[in-house]
Amino acid sequence: RHLGHYPSLPPGYQNTSAPHATPPMHPAMQAATQPYTQPPGGPGPAQLSPSLAAMSLQSSTPEALRVVNLLQERNLLPPTPIPAPTPCLTQDLQKLNCSPEVFRCTLTSIPQTQSLLNKAKMPLGLLLHPFKDLSQLPVVTSSTIVRCRSCRTYINPFVSFLDQRRWKCNLCYRVNDVPEEFMYNPVSRSYGEPHKRPEVQNATIEFIAPSEYMLRPPQPAVYLFVLDVSHNAVETGYLNVFCQSLLDNINSLPGDSRTKVGFITFDSTIHFYNLQEGLSQPQMLIVSDIEDIFLPTPDSLLVNLNECKELVQDLLKSLPNLFEKTMETQSALGSALQAAFKLLSPTGGRMSVFQTQLPNLGVGALQSREDPNQRASAKDIQHLAPATDFYKKLALDCSGQQVAVDLFLLSAQYCDLASLGCISRYSAGSVYYYPSYHHQHNPAQVERFQKDLKRYLTRKIGFEAVMRIRCTKGLSIHTFHGNFFVRSTDLLSLPNVNPDAGFAVQMSIEENLDDMQIVSFQAALLYTSSKGERRIRVHTLCLPVVNSLSDIFAGADVQAITGLLACMAVDRSVTASLSDARDAMTNAAIDSLMSYRQSVLTVQQPGLLAPACLRLFPLYILALLKQKGFRTGTSTRLDDRVFAMLQLKYQPLAYAILMVHPALYRVDDLTDEGALNINERTIPQPRLLQLSVEKLSREGAFLMDAGTVMYLWIGRNCHPNFLTQVLGVPSYAAVPDNLVELDTAESQRTRAFIGWLRDQRPFFPSLHIIRDESQLKASFMQNMIEDRTESALSYYEFLLHLQQQISK
Ligand SMILES: [Zn+2]
């Protein structure tokens, strides 16, 4: 069998060397990241290096606006992953600005008016990763947290000081007094330099809050585990892994001496566990009336972890055996959730739910809605919306009592994730999904579940949190994406916040931003740490305001735009239809490129033209159309589709982009040339390849990084050196499923590179080795998004389609 389907390309296309192909440059030299114009009235452009200044003399067009004919320029990918564009600010401001890993805007130059934004035809919004693990975070303890008296903005690097005693708010422009205490700088231990305080020097900062930021004493860390123990659950073998993981990590759960834990198991009945200090062993209490659930001994079901650790450990050791022989197939998940909600209501906390089948008994029972014959339908996909509002309502109740619900779904069968997922979505929880989980038949899923659990149990957590996003007067936030409940117009209720959660918001321009050179955005996250401290993490982003379309285009952040469009398309799929959402994404590419052509390009020329900063836009849109969440015509299980949509909504942008457009590298010829050196480890840096079968070679081995999963594709005629030195086998036929550790230079290089990729994200991507015979070969090939398939256009065909629409 051949490799697959080679795309048919018009003559000359494949080998066209682009007339303006960007020569490989050091990433820091990428012109797109350099400031290129002067903000109107601003204090002058940042320093251009002599060579760039010379370039800009030759042509007045900044790199971001270099005209690219997509139909001719084939090699669009930069050699290394794409950095976020740098806003066009003075160096002084940019040095203080928030990291793009935490705060990004789809347009790094903000249009002065809504009509200008409408003309640009690009979405305006923010992408946030507010609780990201940070290696450096300034923390301020102060009895006075300085905020604007009018709009409550936290003082930040982008306010202006009128004199030593007064500062002007950068969001509402009110002039505020500088409090006496703020005159002293604890860092330099000097007096009279308010502008040198850490609050004014750091765009990301955390405050330890005084008592006025507490509605009640900070809650302790409370963890409740709700476990499916039906016959189906026991068959999967997940309970062993869960119990062992919790045993292994029990001393690393975030918390202090007040930390509480509890357990509920369920099948057709609900089982509670009395873990009160003094008992010789845990006591199981069965409640079989699932219609009107009550707590048998409310005070001894959630216990202090330190005081009752031995009983908890006893329970975890005995749980898997307890249900070993169960024949109970029914699942009363809804009642179990109600019981768990009752138990957590007085304190708030985190509920972790493990479910392996469609709940089929009592409240919240669901029926299968998936027709397997429709999985490959090219028509509209049904049942993307929940079947019942039970889970959403319960989630809102949970939110009101500061309870977040995380759902771990491990199942071979349809579970109606569209309905079940609501329990996490509105309570600010997360959804983890392990399709076809089985302890024997699916070792890769078991490994992923183990690694995910370790991260989940030990990562930082914030309780009883709220997040507010403010922006400069004139701008207005209107739609939020992620997992939360919107309590009031700009306040998100987050019973828990975790470092792996991303958010997005859409914005509009309500009032003209005339005479403004810069605008600011501030996200403030108020939470209770696992040690019972009330803390506020504040991020402030500053962006220039521009009044020309070309400046708006020059500042476009194509990855942020793609991430926001994906969130909008998920909503559209549920509220309207999948085909509507797909059309909207295609139109986004057509409209913006048409606007560019009509309003920005000064010299008309043939072809499909894009500014360099948007050159990947059609590729990303095509990738979205072929992504599991949005594709049609390719067999896709409904739960897989819904899960992909959930992920697009709450994954931080960096991971969402990999899900949409995976990174492909050749790895059988890794060298140390251009390698990174981190902690005395040499990390090879192979270049990014286009996602096309044309880039594969049977003599090579290729790594595809799709975010939560990686594939290592081995060519049939792969060089014997790679087989023996990296895979440890003599022939292609003997290629293993997993990567072994060999003491060879080739093996070390390969593992160093894969390990480095894995280290850049908090979750654990599983690695599958792909041969011709592999079941997962289809998943690998489906990511070759530049190629044509039976049901979808090739990248070149898609470009022709766009061009046709634009020149209509
Ligand atoms: Zn203000």
Residues whose N, C-alpha, C, O or C-beta is under 5 A from the ligand:
A	BS01	ZN	C148 S150 C151 R152 T153 C169 L171 C172 Y173 R174
